[in-house]
Amino acid sequence: MNMEFRARIQKQDQNTTGAVACVFLPRDIADHLAQEGIKRILVHTQGQVFKRAAISDGQGGRYIMTGKDVLQKLGCGIGHMLDIRIEVDPDPDAVDLPEELEVVLEQDEEFAKYFFGITKGRQRSYAYFVTTAKTMDTRIKRSLELAYKAKTGQLDAQRRNAQKAKE
């Protein structure tokens, strides 16, 4: 199936993850991904490749979320049109870890056990939290903060509280 299309970057209304914008997939592509059970994709646009999830909109459609960092790399913003090609992520379970987080995981066995025991989605979320810091010092601080919160049960408590707030 041809998975190339042109789409407009739209404002993300439900900003709970740091994402500020999204691109809706054409219905035929969304249907294909849903039928094949494909969630993780590679998005090719403007000479860049991004690993993303094809997220259900709850009405049969799918969209791709993005944050300020990606918009800056692309040099565009809300309202811009993009030529996009997507493909199935050949390694959907891979989590790209920032160097600072890798070092903390190597040095802290208890945190590593926790981290590699959680879902790939949560691992990606925590890696994104670290990666979005602008300076190395802040990335180190965030990595150490995650380790501390994981070992003291605060990460799980935050997740439980967020789930309760949704109910």
N, C-alpha and C positions, 0 to 999 in steps of 0.2 A: 504494500500500500504506500502511495506517495504521501509523505507527511511533511509537506512544505506548504506554507501559507503566509499571508501578510496580515498583520494584526496591529491594533492600536493599544498602547500602554494605557491602562486605566487605573484610577485611584482605587486602592484596596480599602473597602469600607470597614471590614472587621479586623482592625489592626491589633492583634494580640500577640504577634510573634516577631515584631520588628519589621515586618514587610510593609512597604508603603504603596506598592503597585502590583498589578497583575495583568496577565494577558490571557484572554479566553481562547480556548482551542476551538477550531471549527467542529461542528456537531459530528461529522463523519469520522474525524480523527478521535474525538472523545468517545464515540461509540465503539470504535475499533479497540482503543486502549482498555475500555471497560470490559468488552467481550473477551479479550485476551488476558485480563487480570493484570495488566501492566500499570504499575504506579510510578516507578522511577524511570526518568528519561534524561537524555542529554539534549540540551537546547543549543543549537548553533545559530548565532546571529552576529552580524557585523564583525566577523573574524574572531569571535570569542565562542567558547564552549562552556556551558554551565550545567552542573548536575542539579536536577530539580525533581520535584514530585508533581505528577498530574493529579490535582486535588479535585475531588467531587464537589460540585456546587449544591448538591442535594436535590437537583432537578434534572439529572441526567447529563448535565454538562460537566466540563472539566476546565480548570484554569491552572496557570503557573504563577506562583507568587515570587516577588523579588523585592529586594531592599535597596536602600540608597547606594550601597557599595556597588551593586551591579549597574544601577542607572548611571553612576559616575563613570564606571569603566566603559560603558557604551556611549557616554557623552550625550545622553538624552533624558527625557522626563515624561511626565504624564502627558498624554495626547500624541506623542510621537508614534509614527508607523514603523514597524519592523518587519523585515523579511526573515522568516524563521523556518528552520528545518529541525525536526525532532527525530530522534531515534531511541530505540529501547536501550536503556543503560545496561551494558553487558555485565556489569558487576554491581547490581542494585544494593547489595549489602555493604559495600565499601563505605567507610566513613573517613573522609579526609581530615586528619588531625593536624592542628597547628603545632609547630615545633615545641613551643612552650608547654603545651598540654602533654605532648609525648614525653618530655623530660620529667614532668611531675608524675606521670603514670609509671615511668621506669623506676623512679625513686621511691614511690609510695605504694607498696604492695597491697595494702588494705583498700586504698582508693582504686587501684587497678582492678581488683576483684569486683568491687562495686560497679565501676564503670563498664567493664566488659560483661557484666551480668544484666545490664539494663537493655532495653530495646534499641535497635539501630536508630530509630527515629529520635529517641531521647539523646543518644550519643551525638547524633548530628546537631541537635539543638544546643547541647553544651559546647560542642566544637565551634558552632556559629557564634555563640556568646563570647568565646575567647577570641576568635578570628576577627570579629568586628571592632576590637579595640585598636586604636590608631597607633599606639606606641608599644614597643616590646615590654616596657615596664608594666603597662596596664595588662598586657596579655599574660605576663607572669603572675601578676596579682590576681587576675580572674581565675587562672588555672589553680593557684593555691587556695583561693576562696572556694572553688568547686570541691577540691579535695577535703577541705575542712568541713564544709556543709554536708558532704556525703558521709563522712565519718561520724558526724554528730547527729545524723538523721534529719537535718534541716531541709535537704533537697526533697526527700520524700514528703515531709510535712508541707512544703510549699506546693507540691503537686496535689496532695490531698485537699489542701485549702482551695486551690484553683478549681478542682473538680467540684467541691461543695458549692462554690460561688456560682458555677454554671447551672446547678440543679435548682 
